[in-house]
Amino acid sequence: MARNISDVPVNPPYMNRPRKFQYRILSSIVVLFLCVLLMPAFGGAALYADSVGMYESELSEAEAQQALEDFLNKFDPDAFTFEDETEGFHFYVSSDLFSAYHYNIYGVHITSTIPETVIRLEGDTGDVQTLSRILEQENIIKAGSTLPPDVEGKEPVPLEPKSHWISQSLNWVAPWLSVLHASWNSPRLSTGQTLFRFWAYFLMDGLMLWAGGTGLWSGPFDLSENGGAAAAAMLLPRIYGSFQHANLIRGHNRIAEMGYTFYIDL
């Protein structure tokens, strides 16, 4: 007996399974990416290469605070805050969310009989090295405080501006290439940060490709079947990298624009 067309469901349940399955794959990949991304924040600050530097200033507390505020107003305007809670120091200033840098700067006098000030600088290793060198050139910390051990025969040089277009193009091809571009001839990333970020992006790229291509390890690697999920998964590190590398280049170009000099190993 022939079946009427009306007897056949318009959307049979089995036709919806692949689409729902793809949605579950993509949702799981996003969660996986976020877990890997946030794990260092909860399990190991060293992965972010946090660093601390202590420097002496010939300025009094009040002079150092005013000099620091004047400097930040021209170097990082509207992107820092003098905190009310100074954690036991005379003053405490921190970078805001929209700053191109990550830093916390504290100041306190040595003793009641010695008017000189100690400047404590915290942040990413590259930013601590960069800002301490700049503060030395601004005469906020003592001259010679940031000289590298092998400085003999070397001269500090100004930085050359970098292209956002090149950085973003490299990032969308392979984020780890953009790390190398940001690190080259720049104090913004230390050697440790460069190596960590290079391998982190390289391995994350592979992980996202494999997770998407196997349907979150539910079957064999097959881009013909899971190509869409793989492409979507690989977008995640590129989206994150586009913001991170834009900040690195923005901060580098600001330093270059202001003419500060650094000891750079080419």
N, C-alpha and C positions, 0 to 999 in steps of 0.2 A: 504494500500500500504506500503510495507516494505521500511524503510529508509536506505539509503546508509551510510556506516560508515563515509564517507567523509562529510556527512551532519552534523555530531555531532561535536561541537567545541572541540578541544583538551583540552583546559583549560576553561571550562565554568566559567562565572563571579562569580557564587555563590561559586565555589571551592576556589577562592582567598580571599573571605571575611574573613574567620576565621584567616588566616595568617596575613592579613593586620590589622585585629582587634587586634591580639596579639602584633604586632609591635607597634600599637598605645598605647596599655596598658603599654608595657615595657618603651616606651619613656616617657609616662606621669609619671610613677613611678620614673624614673630617675630624672625628673624635680622636682617631689614632694620631693624626698630625698635631692636634692641639696638645695631646698628652705628651708627645715627644718634645714639642716646643716648650711646654711649661715645666717639664720635669726638672731642668736645672734650677729653676727659680725656687722649687720646694726641696730639692734634694742635694744641691751643691752649688753654692755661690761661686766657687772657684771656676766653674765652667764659663761664667761670664767674665772671667779675668779681672775681677774687682781688685783694686790696688789702693794702697795708702802711702802718702808721702808726707814727711815732716820737714818743714823749712823754717829758718830764722829770718826775721825781718828787722831792719833797723828802725822801723816806725813804731810809735806807740800804738796801743790798741785802737784809740779813736782815729788816729791818722791812718792806720792800716785799714780800718773799716771804711773810712771815707774814700781812700784810694781804690779799694776793691770795688766799691759801689760805682765810682766814676768810671773805672775800667769796664765793668760789666754793662753799664749803660751804653757804651759805644761798641763793645764787642758782642754782647748777647742781649740786645735790648728787649725788654718786655718778656723775657724768658727765664727769669730767676726770681727768687723770693728770699727776703731776709726773714728767717723764722723767729717767732716769738719764744719758742722753747729752744734754748741754745745748748742743751745737754751738758751744762757745766762750763761751757766756753763763754767768752765775752760776746762773741757774735757767731752766727751760723747762717750761711747762705746756701741755697740748693737750686739746682736747675729745675725748670718746669717741664711739663710733658712735651711742649712744643719746641723745646730747645734742641739744637743739633748736637748737643753734648750732654754727658751725664757726669755731674760732679756735685760734691758736698764740700764746702770750704768752711773751716772753723778757725777762730782766732782767739788767743789768750796770751796774757803777758807771762813772762818766765817766773819772776818773783816780784814781791812788792818793792824791792830795792833796785831791780833791773827793769827799765822801762821797755826793753825790746819785746817783740811779740813773736810767738810761735804760730805758724800757719800750718794747719793740718788739711791735707787735700785728699779726698776720697773719690773714687769713681772707677770707670773702666780704665785698664792699664794705659791704653793709648791716650785717653783724655787726661789722665793724671800727668803723664809725661809731657803732653802738649801744653796744658795749662800752666804747669810749673815752669816750663821754658818761657812762656809768654809773661808770666808774673815776674820772672827775673828781668826780662827786658823792660818791663814797666816799673822796675825798681821797687816792687812791693816785697819781694824776697831778696836776700843778699846775692850779690853778684858771685858767680861761680858755683852756685848751689846745684846747678843741673848739668855741669860739664860731664860728658861721658869719659870713661877711664882712658880711652884710646884717642883722645882729642888732639894729640900732638901732630902737627902737620896738616890739620883739617881746618877748614873755615866754614862757619855757618852760612847757609844759603837760603834765599827766599824761595817760597813754593810757587810752582806753576799751577794755574787754574786747571781744573779737569772738567770734562764734558759730561753733563747729565745724559745727553743723548747716547753717548758711547756706553756709559754705565748701565742705563736701562736696557739698551739693546743686548748687551752681554748678559744681563740678568735674565731676560726672557729666553735667551738661547740656553744658558746654563748659569744658575746663580753663583756657582763657585768661580766662574770666570770674572764676574763682577767684583768678587772679593779681592782677587788679585789686582784688578784695576784700581780699586779703592786704596789698597795697601801700597801700591807702587809709588815711591818717591813722596811718601806722606807719613807724618807722625801719628795719624789718627788711629792706626792699628799697630799694635806691637807684633813681633814675630809669633808669639804664642797665640794671640787672637787671630792672626791671619791663618795659621795652620788649623786651629780649631774650627773656624768658620768655613774654611775651604772643605775640610773633610765632613763637617756637619751637613753642609749643603749637598756635597757629592753623595754621601750615604743616604740622605733624605730623598734625593732625587731617585736613587735606585729603589729605595723602599716604597715610595709612592707609585713608581712604575710597576713594581712587582705586585703590590697590593691591588692596584687597579686591574692589571692584566690577568690576575688569577681570581678575580671576583672576591677579594679579601681572603685568599687562600682556600677558596671553596672548590677549586678545580685546577686543572693545568693552566699554565700561562698561555693565553690565546688572545692576541690583540684583535683578531678578526671578530671575536665575539664580545670582548670586553674593552675594545679600543676607546669607546666613549668614557668609560669609567677611568681608564688609565690616563687619558688626556686631562680629565677633570681633576684627578688626584695630583698630577704634576703641576697644575696651576697653583696649588696651595703654597709651595715654597717660593714660587715666583712672585706671587702677590705679596707675601711677607717680605721677600728680598727687595722688592721695588721700593718699599717704604724705608727699609733699613739702609739701603745703598743711597737713596736720595738724601737721607740725613748725613751720611758720611761725606758725600760730595759737597753738600751744602756747607757743612762745617769746614771742610778743607778749603773751599773757595773763599770763605769768609776770612780765614787765616791768611791766604794768599793776597786777598784784597787789601788787608791791613799791613802787609809788608813785614811780618815777623819772620825771623830767620831760625833755621834749625840745622843741626848736624845730621845730615841724611847720608846713609850708605847706599849709593847707587848700584 
